[in-house]
Amino acid sequence: MELVALAKNPVPSGATVGAFKGYDGTELRYARWDATRLPRRGTVCLLGGRAEFIEKYFEVIADLRRRGFAVATMDWRGQGGSERPLSNPRKGHVRGFWEYDRDLIRFMKDIVLPDCLPPFIGLGHSMGGNILLRNATMPGMWFERMVLTAPMIELDADMLGHSQRSVLLFTEIASMLGFSTAYVPGATDDAESYLNFEKNTLTSDHERWIRTKNILDVAPQLGLGSPTVGWLKAALRSCRRVADPDYAVRINVPLLMFAAGKDKVVSTRAIEDFAVRAKVSSCILMADSQHEILQENDDVRTRFWAAFDAYLGVDAKVA
């Protein structure tokens, strides 16, 4: 399993790339890098969102390495360079988020713990943030701290078009009738967020948007279409779990959460409410940011890295 390089998005030097077995033997792509500067501060485990892939984060990986962090990352099952479960590889499907949980355990035990320097920091975006939160109450949890950008605690109501409760009911019934692997109504094989910049809901930065589009143009096999009914059911169930008022108080790992003020994918209010309930957490509102904070314009990213550095004690002069 190789990484795709472009002239404007080269593979960071020194990559170790390969595949590991998910909980059920599914082949999942991973990559890891050592830090490029001293002092060595541990390892950031970078966990992306739905439909994302390792190549999208090369810039972020370079940012982390020059701060003294090693980086370990992976493609979730069913997306990026990892094995796809359905005959149509464009369908984003999972039976339940418990599959992601079990794959994360294998990633940590087989890839991170044997070869990466502690302490371990979890950096999760959107769906990756939801998965980190699902594992934050696990006994013997590996992460000393977590940084979450636009974590998927609740999906945006306008994007769903109906209440979360009614959509969940629809997906439950449709799944029972055998439509779990069908696309959600109106969905297609296309990665819609990369068809038209003006209509995209992910970032205001055209250069970073076109960079991701160019990767998908060169390597369309990394792309993903819309979610299936089953994926949406699993996502809504997972959101209901982590959004439960009693869940946040059970988390003891320190959290730094970032919410995007112009998010049209996940609920900004739900992130802020979660941060208030959690014991050791803080939330920073990036008022001018769309959903993908780490893929946003330089001003948004500069503010993100300033908060990240302060939180983890990174010398700004080194970064």
Stockholm file with secondary structure:
# STOCKHOLM 1.0

chainA/1-319         MELVALAKNPVPSGATVGAFKGYDGTELRYARWDATRLPRRGTVCLLGGRAEFIEKYFEVIADLRRRGFAVATMDWRGQGGSERPLSNPRKGHVRGFWEYDRDLIRFMKDIVLPDCLPPFIGLGHSMGGNILLRNATMPGMWFERMVLTAPMIELDADMLGHSQRSVLLFTEIASMLGFSTAYVPGATDDAESYLNFEKNTLTSDHERWIRTKNILDVAPQLGLGSPTVGWLKAALRSCRRVADPDYAVRINVPLLMFAAGKDKVVSTRAIEDFAVRAKVSSCILMADSQHEILQENDDVRTRFWAAFDAYLGVDAKVA
#=GR chainA/1-319 SS CCCCCBTTBCCCTTCEEEEEECTTSCEEEEEEECCSSSSCCEEEEEECCTTCCGGGGHHHHHHHHTTTEEEEEECCTTSTTSCCSSSSTTSBCCSCHHHHHHHHHHHIIIIIHHHSCSSEEEEEETHHHHHHHHHTTSTTCCEEEEEEESCCSSBCHHHHSSCHHHHHHHHHHHHHTTCTTSBCTTCCSSCGGGTCGGGCSSCSCHHHHHHHHHHHHHCGGGCCCCBBHHHHHHHHHHHHHHHSHHHHTTCCSCEEEEEETTCSSBCHHHHHHHHHHSSSEEEEEETTCCSCGGGSCHHHHHHHHHHHHHHHTCCTTTC
#=GC SS_cons         CCCCCBTTBCCCTTCEEEEEECTTSCEEEEEEECCSSSSCCEEEEEECCTTCCGGGGHHHHHHHHTTTEEEEEECCTTSTTSCCSSSSTTSBCCSCHHHHHHHHHHHIIIIIHHHSCSSEEEEEETHHHHHHHHHTTSTTCCEEEEEEESCCSSBCHHHHSSCHHHHHHHHHHHHHTTCTTSBCTTCCSSCGGGTCGGGCSSCSCHHHHHHHHHHHHHCGGGCCCCBBHHHHHHHHHHHHHHHSHHHHTTCCSCEEEEEETTCSSBCHHHHHHHHHHSSSEEEEEETTCCSCGGGSCHHHHHHHHHHHHHHHTCCTTTC
//
